Structures are given as structure tokens and as C-alpha cells.
Amino acid sequence: MSKIEEACLACEAAPLNALTPGANRLGSTTRADGLHPFRLMHCPRCGLIQKSLDREWHAALDGLYDRHYEDYRVLGRQIGFVDGKVVGRDGVAAAKLDDLLNLGAHGALLDIGCGAGRFLAAFVSRKPGWSMAGYDVGDAHKEQVLAVPGASFFSGVDGLSNLSAKFDLITLSHVLEHLTQPVEILRSAAALLAPGGRLVVRVPCFLDVNTDFFIMEHCSHFTMPTLTDTLASAGLAVTHELTGIAAIEIGVVAQKPASIVRPTYRNPAEVADQARLCLAWAESLPDFVRSQGNGRPKGLFGVGGAGIWLGVLLRGEISFFVDEDPGKQGHEFAGCPILDLSGVPADATVFVTFNNPEASARIGQRLAMKSDRIRFAVPPAVAS
């Protein structure tokens, strides 16, 4: 296994191992501007899977967060299903945190990477006595955040270090995987906690989203052990696991402990083996889509995860996307319209390449019960 003199984003160990031998892989960003080469690395010390943050990776991400906010407002919507209905995951997360932590009627919340302020709005609807603050690197969504009752907004590359307020709750929801200096940001966030304050981190888990590796914006790819160790590297101890929000993610609540906390580095080789299995299934998907359909129009289910990568990779080979989120329907991605089921041509094949083999099979069965005029193709699992 080749060694690369590049430091781990979580524990700063070097060198890293190439996860698999061979040529670079090709991933996509959510702005669908083409395919970009990347290398996957594995830390033999802590087990973290990360992208090599080389010149090609930086070129792919150049200006993404400055110029891409309008499209990401659609693609970045976090939704789930409860009793067959589409629900916003921000509202589910706010309710889970309130119940799990038994939050009081008053306090101060800081949401790092707040985007358009959806989580702040969901949280303050449950806790109107709390003060709200949002932080993001840019100010494209400043007005939306300030429209949240009682909210303030901070931005800038050095914005966290300039804050003097203390917060009872700090959240990073699907942010840590984007950061090139995750431990440094976690330390800055921890310094802003009030006595007894809690920090909440939610990230995708590649065990549940096997195609997470191919989203260029995600430079770290977590499991629960590597997430816990990353927090420990920042001096934070996990007190609770946060479950039941979405099947694609893992989440934790952490605090500054009374004594020094150290990472445990649990079986890093196992993480690498898990990543290779997930990668094998993900890399089987393009050939599966190309081999099916018999000349029919082809569509992909879900504009997120696999859909983003496959939509760019198979540009010109697919005709449409299907998504059950009304907020995405009527828009376009990678030059293809996003439809609901009723808009799918009767002779089309919809490929349910969704997150992992089990989720694809489950959703494929559910969709087949909703429409008998559409052919739904579900990819097989890949043998270990």
C-alpha cells in the first residue's frame, strides 16, 4: 500500500495510505460543472478516510461556496420521511435535541455553517426564549438568517475567533465533512461554549451513504469511531449519540470534560475494509445503469448522494431525475429536469441507486407499489 506524505485531518498523523491502488477516481460537486479527479486516503493511526487535499481537489472546489448558494438552496435541503410524509430534518433535529438534552426555556444557540438559517428557524419555533446566532463563511444568506426571530449573523474566514459571546448550545450540521481544518474549527467552537455548554455535530456516514466518497465537497468521510476521535483530538468528550434524525447520518453531543480526553483509535484497519466494500458497491452503479433500460428513457431517483455524482457522470445518458421533495421538483440538475412520479414517461426506467444496497431495495419496493406503469431498477449488492 503506497504511502503519501500528507497529514490526517483528524489526528495529524502522517504519512497516509492510499485506500486502494490505481488511478484517480472522478467525483462531482453539487454545481455539476464536470468530473474532477480525487484520491482517497486512509489514516493508519485513527482510521479516518479522507480525500487528498491536493492541487486538483482545491481546483475543483475553487469559488464553490462563493458562487453556488442559489443552486445549493435547492440541493442542500435536508428532508426525510415520517409516516409517509416529507418532513424537514431541521425540525426533527431540533425536537430530538430538545428532548435528549432537556433544554431549558432560555439559552443561547450558535449554528456554525448556518446556510439559510433553516435549523435556527426550526429551533426557535420550539424555544422562543432562546437567542439565536448563525455563522457562515459567506454572507449570501445573511438576510434569511436575520429574518429568524431574534437572530444575529456572523461571517468571515476568521469569524469564530472574533466572537466574544458564550453559547449554551453550538451546532455543526453537515459541516465538519466540508472542513479542511476540522479539529481547529472544533477547538474554536469549544472555546465559545458557556460552562456546561454542549456542542452537537452531525455528519454523513459512508456506511449508510456508500457514494459519499464521490461528492467533492466532502473531504472527510466518517464513521462513529472516527467522528468520536476527531472530537477527542479537539479536547471534546462525547456524552450522547444523536439518533433517529435521518438514516444517512450519525450525530453526537459533546462537552469540554473536566479532565483531558484522548482519542482511542479503535481498529483503523477495519474502517479501511469497510470503506473498500462501500466503494465497490458505489463503483458498480454506472455500469448497472448503462446495462439496463433497453432503449427506454432513463432517470435517477433522488437528487442527492449518488444522484449528484451519477447525474454528472452519466450526463447525456439519463433524461430526468425523480425526487419526492416538492422543493426540488420543477428545478433542474446536470441539465435534466427534476420530476415527481406523475411526470415520469410511461416507458421509462427509473434507477433507484440510493445510498446503499438495502436502502435502494427498500425504496424500490415502495415506489413499485405507488406506480405500476414505471419500471424501477434496483442495483444488486456487491459480494464481499
C-alpha positions as CSV (number, residue, x, y, z in Angstrom):
1,M,0.0,0.0,0.0
2,S,1.5,3.3,-1.1
3,K,2.3,6.0,1.5
4,I,1.5,9.7,0.9
5,E,3.3,12.4,2.9
6,E,0.1,14.1,3.8
7,A,-1.3,14.6,7.3
8,C,-4.5,13.2,8.6
9,L,-7.3,15.8,9.1
10,A,-8.4,14.3,12.4
11,C,-5.2,13.2,14.2
12,E,-2.5,14.9,12.2
13,A,-0.6,11.6,11.7
14,A,1.5,11.2,8.5
15,P,2.1,9.6,6.1
16,L,-1.3,8.4,4.9
17,N,-2.1,5.2,2.9
18,A,-3.8,5.2,-0.4
19,L,-7.1,3.4,0.3
20,T,-6.9,1.5,-3.0
21,P,-4.2,1.3,-5.7
22,G,-4.6,2.6,-9.2
23,A,-5.6,5.8,-10.9
24,N,-7.5,8.7,-9.5
25,R,-11.3,8.5,-9.2
26,L,-13.7,11.0,-10.7
27,G,-16.2,12.8,-8.5
28,S,-18.5,15.8,-8.8
29,T,-19.5,18.9,-7.0
30,T,-23.1,20.0,-6.4
31,R,-22.7,22.7,-9.0
32,A,-22.5,19.9,-11.7
33,D,-19.6,21.5,-13.6
34,G,-18.0,18.3,-14.7
35,L,-16.0,15.4,-13.3
36,H,-13.0,16.0,-11.0
37,P,-10.1,13.7,-10.1
38,F,-9.5,12.8,-6.5
39,R,-7.6,10.3,-4.4
40,L,-8.9,8.5,-1.3
41,M,-6.6,8.2,1.7
42,H,-6.7,6.2,4.9
43,C,-5.0,7.1,8.2
44,P,-3.3,4.0,9.7
45,R,-3.4,5.6,13.1
46,C,-7.0,6.7,13.6
47,G,-8.7,5.2,10.6
48,L,-10.2,8.3,9.0
49,I,-10.9,8.1,5.3
50,Q,-10.2,11.4,3.6
51,K,-9.5,12.9,0.2
52,S,-6.1,14.0,-0.7
53,L,-6.3,17.8,-0.5
54,D,-4.0,18.2,-3.5
55,R,-4.0,20.9,-6.2
56,E,-6.7,19.1,-8.2
57,W,-9.0,18.9,-5.2
58,H,-8.6,22.6,-4.5
59,A,-9.2,23.5,-8.1
60,A,-12.5,21.5,-8.1
61,L,-13.7,23.5,-5.1
62,D,-12.4,26.9,-6.2
63,G,-15.1,29.5,-5.6
64,L,-17.8,26.9,-4.9
65,Y,-19.1,28.4,-1.7
66,D,-18.9,31.9,-3.1
67,R,-20.9,31.4,-6.3
68,H,-23.1,28.4,-5.7
69,Y,-25.6,29.4,-3.0
70,E,-28.7,29.7,-5.2
71,D,-28.4,26.1,-6.5
72,Y,-27.4,24.7,-3.1
73,R,-30.5,26.3,-1.6
74,V,-32.4,23.6,-3.5
75,L,-29.9,20.7,-3.5
76,G,-29.0,21.3,0.2
77,R,-32.5,20.8,1.5
78,Q,-32.4,18.2,4.2
79,I,-35.7,16.2,4.2
80,G,-36.8,12.8,5.5
81,F,-40.0,10.8,5.7
82,V,-42.2,10.3,8.7
83,D,-45.4,8.2,8.3
84,G,-45.1,8.6,4.5
85,K,-44.8,12.4,4.6
86,V,-41.9,14.6,3.6
87,V,-40.5,16.4,6.7
88,G,-37.6,18.8,7.2
89,R,-34.8,17.2,9.1
90,D,-34.0,20.5,10.8
91,G,-37.3,20.3,12.6
92,V,-36.7,16.7,13.6
93,A,-33.2,17.5,14.8
94,A,-34.5,20.5,16.9
95,A,-37.1,18.2,18.6
96,K,-34.6,15.4,19.2
97,L,-32.1,17.8,20.8
98,D,-34.8,19.4,23.0
99,D,-35.9,16.0,24.3
100,L,-32.5,14.4,24.6
101,L,-30.9,17.3,26.5
102,N,-33.9,18.5,28.4
103,L,-33.2,22.1,27.3
104,G,-34.5,24.9,29.4
105,A,-36.7,27.8,28.3
106,H,-33.8,30.2,27.9
107,G,-30.3,29.9,26.5
108,A,-28.1,30.9,23.6
109,L,-27.6,28.9,20.4
110,L,-24.9,29.3,17.7
111,D,-25.3,27.3,14.4
112,I,-22.0,27.1,12.6
113,G,-22.4,26.7,8.8
114,C,-26.0,28.0,9.2
115,G,-26.7,28.4,5.5
116,A,-30.2,30.0,5.1
117,G,-31.0,29.6,8.8
118,R,-33.4,26.6,8.5
119,F,-32.2,25.0,11.7
120,L,-32.3,28.3,13.6
121,A,-35.9,28.8,12.5
122,A,-36.9,25.3,13.5
123,F,-35.2,25.6,16.9
124,V,-36.6,29.0,17.8
125,S,-40.1,27.8,16.9
126,R,-39.7,25.3,19.8
127,K,-37.6,27.6,22.1
128,P,-38.8,31.2,21.6
129,G,-36.9,32.2,24.7
130,W,-33.5,31.4,23.3
131,S,-31.3,33.8,21.5
132,M,-30.2,32.7,18.0
133,A,-26.9,33.2,16.2
134,G,-25.8,31.9,12.8
135,Y,-22.2,31.8,11.4
136,D,-21.1,31.1,7.8
137,V,-18.1,31.8,5.8
138,G,-20.0,34.0,3.4
139,D,-22.9,36.3,3.8
140,A,-25.1,35.3,0.8
141,H,-27.8,34.1,3.2
142,K,-27.4,36.9,5.7
143,E,-30.9,38.4,5.2
144,Q,-32.6,35.0,5.5
145,V,-30.8,34.3,8.8
146,L,-31.6,37.8,10.2
147,A,-35.3,37.1,9.4
148,V,-35.3,34.4,12.0
149,P,-36.8,35.9,15.2
150,G,-34.1,37.3,17.4
151,A,-31.3,36.0,15.3
152,S,-27.9,37.6,14.8
153,F,-25.4,36.7,12.0
154,F,-21.6,36.4,11.8
155,S,-19.4,35.6,8.8
156,G,-15.9,35.6,7.5
157,V,-13.0,33.2,7.5
158,D,-11.8,34.4,10.9
159,G,-15.4,35.0,12.2
160,L,-15.4,32.4,15.0
161,S,-12.2,33.7,16.6
162,N,-13.7,37.2,16.7
163,L,-16.8,36.2,18.7
164,S,-16.8,37.1,22.4
165,A,-20.2,35.7,23.4
166,K,-20.7,32.3,25.0
167,F,-23.3,29.8,24.0
168,D,-25.2,27.0,25.8
169,L,-25.5,25.0,22.5
170,I,-23.4,25.1,19.4
171,T,-24.4,23.0,16.4
172,L,-22.5,21.9,13.2
173,S,-25.0,20.1,11.0
174,H,-23.4,18.5,7.9
175,V,-20.5,20.9,8.1
176,L,-17.5,19.0,9.6
177,E,-17.1,16.8,6.5
178,H,-16.5,20.0,4.4
179,L,-13.7,21.5,6.5
180,T,-10.0,21.3,5.7
181,Q,-9.2,22.0,9.3
182,P,-11.9,20.3,11.3
183,V,-10.0,20.0,14.6
184,E,-9.1,23.6,14.5
185,I,-12.7,24.7,14.0
186,L,-13.9,22.3,16.7
187,R,-11.4,23.9,19.1
188,S,-12.6,27.4,18.2
189,A,-16.2,26.3,18.7
190,A,-15.4,24.7,22.1
191,A,-13.8,27.9,23.3
192,L,-17.2,29.6,22.7
193,L,-19.1,27.2,25.0
194,A,-20.6,28.5,28.2
195,P,-20.0,26.5,31.4
196,G,-21.8,23.2,30.9
197,G,-22.5,24.0,27.3
198,R,-22.9,21.3,24.7
199,L,-21.6,21.0,21.1
200,V,-23.6,19.0,18.5
201,V,-22.1,17.5,15.4
202,R,-24.0,15.7,12.6
203,V,-22.2,14.3,9.6
204,P,-23.0,11.8,6.8
205,C,-21.7,8.3,7.4
206,F,-20.2,6.4,4.5
207,L,-21.5,3.1,5.8
208,D,-25.0,4.5,5.1
209,V,-24.2,6.6,2.1
210,N,-21.8,4.4,0.1
211,T,-21.4,7.1,-2.6
212,D,-20.3,9.8,-0.2
213,F,-16.7,9.5,-1.4
214,F,-17.7,10.9,-4.8
215,I,-19.0,14.2,-3.5
216,M,-16.0,16.6,-3.9
217,E,-17.1,19.0,-1.2
218,H,-16.8,16.2,1.4
219,C,-13.1,15.9,2.3
220,S,-13.6,13.7,5.4
221,H,-15.7,10.5,5.4
222,F,-16.8,9.5,8.9
223,T,-17.9,6.5,10.9
224,M,-18.8,6.8,14.6
225,P,-15.3,5.8,15.8
226,T,-13.5,8.3,13.6
227,L,-16.0,11.1,14.4
228,T,-15.6,10.5,18.1
229,D,-11.8,10.5,17.8
230,T,-11.9,13.7,15.8
231,L,-13.8,15.4,18.6
232,A,-11.3,14.0,21.1
233,S,-8.4,15.5,19.1
234,A,-10.1,18.9,19.8
235,G,-10.4,18.2,23.5
236,L,-14.1,17.3,23.5
237,A,-15.8,14.2,25.0
238,V,-18.9,12.6,23.5
239,T,-21.7,12.4,26.0
240,H,-24.6,11.3,23.8
241,E,-25.2,9.7,20.4
242,L,-27.9,11.5,18.4
243,T,-30.1,9.1,16.6
244,G,-33.4,9.0,14.7
245,I,-32.9,12.1,12.6
246,A,-32.0,10.5,9.2
247,A,-30.7,7.2,8.0
248,I,-27.8,8.8,6.2
249,E,-26.1,10.4,9.2
250,I,-24.5,10.0,12.5
251,G,-24.6,12.6,15.3
252,V,-23.1,13.2,18.7
253,V,-23.3,15.6,21.6
254,A,-20.0,16.6,23.2
255,Q,-18.7,18.7,26.1
256,K,-15.5,20.0,27.4
257,P,-14.6,17.4,30.0
258,A,-13.2,18.0,33.5
259,S,-10.0,16.1,32.6
260,I,-8.0,15.6,29.5
261,V,-9.7,13.3,26.9
262,R,-7.7,11.4,24.4
263,P,-8.6,9.5,21.2
264,T,-8.9,5.8,21.4
265,Y,-8.1,4.9,17.7
266,R,-10.2,1.8,17.5
267,N,-9.2,-0.7,14.8
268,P,-8.3,1.6,12.0
269,A,-7.8,-1.3,9.6
270,E,-11.5,-2.3,10.0
271,V,-12.5,1.2,8.8
272,A,-10.4,0.8,5.7
273,D,-12.0,-2.6,4.9
274,Q,-15.5,-1.1,5.4
275,A,-14.7,1.8,3.1
276,R,-13.5,-0.6,0.3
277,L,-16.7,-2.6,0.5
278,C,-18.8,0.5,0.3
279,L,-16.7,1.8,-2.6
280,A,-17.1,-1.4,-4.5
281,W,-20.9,-1.0,-4.5
282,A,-20.7,2.6,-5.4
283,E,-18.4,1.9,-8.3
284,S,-20.7,-0.8,-9.7
285,L,-23.5,1.7,-10.2
286,P,-22.5,3.4,-13.5
287,D,-22.2,0.0,-15.3
288,F,-25.5,-1.1,-13.8
289,V,-27.4,1.9,-15.2
290,R,-25.7,1.6,-18.6
291,S,-26.6,-2.1,-18.9
292,Q,-30.3,-1.7,-18.2
293,G,-33.2,0.1,-19.9
294,N,-33.4,-1.5,-23.4
295,G,-33.6,1.8,-25.2
296,R,-36.1,3.4,-22.8
297,P,-35.6,6.9,-21.3
298,K,-33.6,6.6,-18.1
299,G,-34.0,8.5,-14.9
300,L,-32.3,8.5,-11.5
301,F,-34.2,8.6,-8.2
302,G,-33.0,11.2,-5.7
303,V,-31.0,14.4,-6.3
304,G,-28.5,13.9,-3.6
305,G,-25.7,11.5,-2.7
306,A,-25.5,9.0,-5.6
307,G,-27.8,11.1,-7.7
308,I,-25.5,14.1,-7.8
309,W,-22.4,12.1,-8.8
310,L,-24.2,9.8,-11.2
311,G,-26.1,12.7,-12.7
312,V,-22.9,14.3,-13.8
313,L,-21.1,11.1,-14.7
314,L,-24.0,9.9,-16.9
315,R,-24.8,13.3,-18.4
316,G,-26.4,12.7,-21.8
317,E,-27.2,9.1,-20.9
318,I,-30.1,9.9,-18.5
319,S,-33.1,12.1,-19.2
320,F,-34.5,13.1,-15.9
321,F,-34.4,12.8,-12.1
322,V,-37.2,11.8,-9.8
323,D,-37.4,13.3,-6.3
324,E,-40.2,13.2,-3.7
325,D,-39.2,16.5,-2.2
326,P,-41.6,19.1,-3.6
327,G,-38.9,21.8,-3.1
328,K,-36.7,20.1,-5.7
329,Q,-39.4,19.3,-8.2
330,G,-39.5,21.7,-11.1
331,H,-35.9,22.6,-10.9
332,E,-33.0,21.1,-13.0
333,F,-29.7,19.4,-12.1
334,A,-26.9,18.5,-14.6
335,G,-29.2,19.6,-17.4
336,C,-32.0,17.3,-16.5
337,P,-35.5,18.2,-15.1
338,I,-36.4,17.0,-11.6
339,L,-39.8,15.4,-11.7
340,D,-42.3,13.8,-9.3
341,L,-43.6,10.3,-10.1
342,S,-46.6,11.6,-12.1
343,G,-44.3,13.3,-14.6
344,V,-42.2,10.2,-15.5
345,P,-42.8,8.9,-19.0
346,A,-44.7,5.6,-19.0
347,D,-42.0,3.8,-20.9
348,A,-39.1,5.0,-18.7
349,T,-36.8,3.1,-16.4
350,V,-36.1,4.8,-13.0
351,F,-32.9,3.6,-11.4
352,V,-33.1,3.5,-7.6
353,T,-29.4,3.9,-6.8
354,F,-30.0,5.3,-3.3
355,N,-27.3,5.5,-0.6
356,N,-26.7,1.7,-0.1
357,P,-28.0,-1.7,-1.4
358,E,-30.5,-2.1,1.5
359,A,-32.0,1.4,1.1
360,S,-32.2,1.0,-2.7
361,A,-34.1,-2.2,-2.4
362,R,-36.5,-0.9,0.3
363,I,-37.2,2.3,-1.7
364,G,-37.6,0.4,-4.9
365,Q,-40.3,-1.8,-3.4
366,R,-42.1,1.2,-2.0
367,L,-42.0,3.1,-5.3
368,A,-43.2,0.0,-7.2
369,M,-46.3,-0.1,-5.0
370,K,-47.0,3.6,-5.9
371,S,-46.8,3.2,-9.7
372,D,-47.2,0.1,-11.8
373,R,-46.6,2.0,-15.1
374,I,-42.9,2.7,-14.4
375,R,-40.1,0.2,-14.4
376,F,-37.9,0.6,-11.3
377,A,-34.4,-0.9,-11.5
378,V,-32.6,-1.6,-8.2
379,P,-28.9,-2.4,-8.2
380,P,-27.7,-5.7,-6.6
381,A,-25.4,-5.8,-3.6
382,V,-21.7,-6.4,-4.4
383,A,-20.3,-9.6,-2.9
384,S,-17.6,-9.0,-0.3
